[in-house]
Amino acid sequence: MSRAPATEHWDLVVVGAGPAGSATALGALAEQPGLRVLLVDRSDFPRDKSCGDGIAPHVLDALAPVGAADVVDDWTPLRHLELAHGDVSVSGPMRREVHVVPRRVLDARLVERAVAAGAVLRTHRVTSLTSTGTPVVSGTVSADVVVGADGAHSVVRTTLLGKRRDPRAIAIRGYAPTTPEMAGRQVIRYGSRRQPSYAWAFDRGDGLANVGYGELLPGERTGDRAPSRRLLLEQLEELVPGAARTGDDWRGHHLPLSSWRWDQPDGPVLLAGDAAGLVNPMTGEGIYYAVATGIAAGRTAAQAVRAGRPHAAGARHRRVVRDLLGTHLRHTWAASRLAQSPRIVDAGIRAAGRERHAFDTLVELGLGDGRIDTRLAGGLLRALLRPPDPSPEPSTQTRGG
Ligand SMILES: Cc1cc2nc3c(=O)[nH]c(=O)nc-3n(C[C@H](O)[C@H](O)[C@H](O)COP(=O)(O)OP(=O)(O)OC[C@H]3O[C@@H](n4cnc5c(N)ncnc54)[C@H](O)[C@@H]3O)c2cc1C
């Protein structure tokens, strides 16, 4: 069967204008001002996205070189983190500030920056991708390079890699009035269901807190059913009393968790963010990976177009992302496997209460590009073997044990 020819051609087409897509456009246009970039999303902006809205400092580090680190301006930063599992908990200041910015605001600001840099934004739901030869999107738009940044249910990823059984979590979020207990902090409370399972309350600083609960989805082969919305909200209410009762604007979504190995096929179609299966399996954080891999994909795409070698882009993107995140992804995968044991979760929280280094390293593993080093491993081992410590370090506080 012959295919109808595409009716327009771009240097780069980016499918999806979430953080990964906007960052791709910003990366490409920083690398090659004047590149012809089409940014396509099925939604008009501003639009909401189910998320905890937690913006790690690494997101801003990644955005600074492309001139967009000010997207969190006029939102109050916070430093205080509380981690708890039952009556074992640690609470203390993180080394660096984080922000909690509604995605309705953050994503619209990122899109604005991408358009100001020269990208053309179009509202369109991509229905197909032809990836042999010059890639063609929805049968009509061709490009030297296409970047799939279309999120957890990516059409681009499915076309490229087929349907895969990668691990996924499901989470629901809402907004609730900030209580004194939540004020000025990020609260994470682990549950007792399939790990990772936890509830959170992240203070936005404007009288509302982002509250939610998520857990690992059962594998397809187990035959177990996915948790219902009601169950997710019951878990939230149990772990953060009052949050589900007082919250509204509920919205759920899947999280494609990263695993031991990250893959990207050769060719002119690249993947970034959730479409690349990049969500931290310990914490569900994905915005940093989305922005970092988006910028990398954009830069690689621009270099490949400039060199007249779009088909070399895939291999280069694979190398760049593995250099950037490969070791970290292996370490978070290992940490998430360990954290399936409630004893290890408790040991991690106790180690973080005893040693500042363990607290900081766990935060770095969960938010950015941290690794499990020998000091953290030693702290975990000691916490597993030693009885609970009644005298925590002054910088962090633990209770229970
Ligand atoms: C409940 C919940 C809480 C979370 N909390 C946090 C958190 O606190 N911090 C954190 O860092 N991460 C968090 N995450 C993860 C984070 O939301 C994602 O990792 C992040 O949104 C990934 O960005 P992205 O640009 O890859 O994908 P998305 O943000 O999903 O953007 C994809 C875009 O593609 C568009 N699109 C999809 N399909 C098509 C199509 N066919 N055609 C055109 N456009 C399309 C969508 O409209 C969307 O705008 C959370 C996730 C969930 C579900």
The ligand as a Tripos MOL2 file, in Angstrom:
@<TRIPOS>MOLECULE
LIG
   53    58     1     0     0
SMALL
NO_CHARGES

@<TRIPOS>ATOM
      1 C1          0.4040   11.6340   41.0770 C.3       1 LIG1
      2 C2          1.7970   11.9000   40.5930 C.ar      1 LIG1
      3 C3          2.6830   12.5980   41.3940 C.ar      1 LIG1
      4 C4          3.9540   12.9330   40.9110 C.ar      1 LIG1
      5 N1          4.7520   13.7250   41.6770 N.ar      1 LIG1
      6 C5          5.9270   14.1670   41.1930 C.ar      1 LIG1
      7 C6          6.6800   15.1220   41.9000 C.ar      1 LIG1
      8 O1          6.2720   15.6240   42.9620 O.2       1 LIG1
      9 N2          7.8720   15.5200   41.3770 N.ar      1 LIG1
     10 C7          8.3440   15.0000   40.2030 C.ar      1 LIG1
     11 O2          9.4600   15.3660   39.8000 O.2       1 LIG1
     12 N3          7.6140   14.1290   39.4880 N.ar      1 LIG1
     13 C8          6.4090   13.7010   39.9320 C.ar      1 LIG1
     14 N4          5.6490   12.8510   39.1810 N.ar      1 LIG1
     15 C9          6.1450   12.4290   37.8650 C.3       1 LIG1
     16 C10         5.9710   13.5610   36.8440 C.3       1 LIG1
     17 O3          4.6390   13.9970   36.8510 O.3       1 LIG1
     18 C11         6.3540   13.0820   35.4420 C.3       1 LIG1
     19 O4          7.5570   12.3720   35.5070 O.3       1 LIG1
     20 C12         6.4980   14.2710   34.4950 C.3       1 LIG1
     21 O5          5.2510   14.8630   34.2550 O.3       1 LIG1
     22 C13         7.1150   13.8180   33.1730 C.3       1 LIG1
     23 O6          7.0940   14.8790   32.2450 O.3       1 LIG1
     24 P1          6.9180   14.5600   30.6910 P.3       1 LIG1
     25 O7          7.0370   15.8550   29.9940 O.co2     1 LIG1
     26 O8          7.7790   13.4160   30.3030 O.co2     1 LIG1
     27 O9          5.4200   13.9890   30.5640 O.3       1 LIG1
     28 P2          4.0330   14.7490   30.8280 P.3       1 LIG1
     29 O10         4.1940   15.7620   31.8660 O.co2     1 LIG1
     30 O11         3.0240   13.6620   31.0230 O.co2     1 LIG1
     31 O12         3.7460   15.5020   29.4540 O.3       1 LIG1
     32 C14         3.3800   14.7660   28.3060 C.3       1 LIG1
     33 C15         2.6240   15.7040   27.3690 C.3       1 LIG1
     34 O13         2.3630   14.9890   26.1750 O.3       1 LIG1
     35 C16         1.0420   15.3010   25.7370 C.3       1 LIG1
     36 N5          0.5880   14.1590   24.9250 N.ar      1 LIG1
     37 C17         0.3710   12.8950   25.3420 C.ar      1 LIG1
     38 N6         -0.0210   12.1310   24.3060 N.ar      1 LIG1
     39 C18        -0.0400   12.9380   23.2270 C.ar      1 LIG1
     40 C19        -0.3620   12.7370   21.8540 C.ar      1 LIG1
     41 N7         -0.7450   11.5280   21.3930 N.pl3     1 LIG1
     42 N8         -0.2850   13.7770   21.0010 N.ar      1 LIG1
     43 C20         0.0820   15.0120   21.4540 C.ar      1 LIG1
     44 N9          0.4000   15.2600   22.7490 N.ar      1 LIG1
     45 C21         0.3380   14.2430   23.6170 C.ar      1 LIG1
     46 C22         0.2540   15.4860   27.0310 C.3       1 LIG1
     47 O14        -0.9020   16.3110   26.8090 O.3       1 LIG1
     48 C23         1.2890   16.1670   27.9310 C.3       1 LIG1
     49 O15         1.2090   17.5800   27.8820 O.3       1 LIG1
     50 C24         4.3740   12.4880   39.6310 C.ar      1 LIG1
     51 C25         3.5010   11.7460   38.8340 C.ar      1 LIG1
     52 C26         2.2180   11.4460   39.3020 C.ar      1 LIG1
     53 C27         1.2680   10.6920   38.4170 C.3       1 LIG1
@<TRIPOS>BOND
     1     1     2 1
     2     2     3 ar
     3     2    52 ar
     4     3     4 ar
     5     4     5 ar
     6     4    50 ar
     7     5     6 ar
     8     6     7 ar
     9     6    13 1
    10     7     8 2
    11     7     9 ar
    12     9    10 ar
    13    10    11 2
    14    10    12 ar
    15    12    13 ar
    16    13    14 ar
    17    14    15 1
    18    14    50 ar
    19    15    16 1
    20    16    17 1
    21    16    18 1
    22    18    19 1
    23    18    20 1
    24    20    21 1
    25    20    22 1
    26    22    23 1
    27    23    24 1
    28    24    25 2
    29    24    26 1
    30    24    27 1
    31    27    28 1
    32    28    29 2
    33    28    30 1
    34    28    31 1
    35    31    32 1
    36    32    33 1
    37    33    34 1
    38    33    48 1
    39    34    35 1
    40    35    36 1
    41    35    46 1
    42    36    37 ar
    43    36    45 ar
    44    37    38 ar
    45    38    39 ar
    46    39    40 ar
    47    39    45 ar
    48    40    41 1
    49    40    42 ar
    50    42    43 ar
    51    43    44 ar
    52    44    45 ar
    53    46    47 1
    54    46    48 1
    55    48    49 1
    56    50    51 ar
    57    51    52 ar
    58    52    53 1
@<TRIPOS>SUBSTRUCTURE
     1 LIG1         1 GROUP 0 **** ****
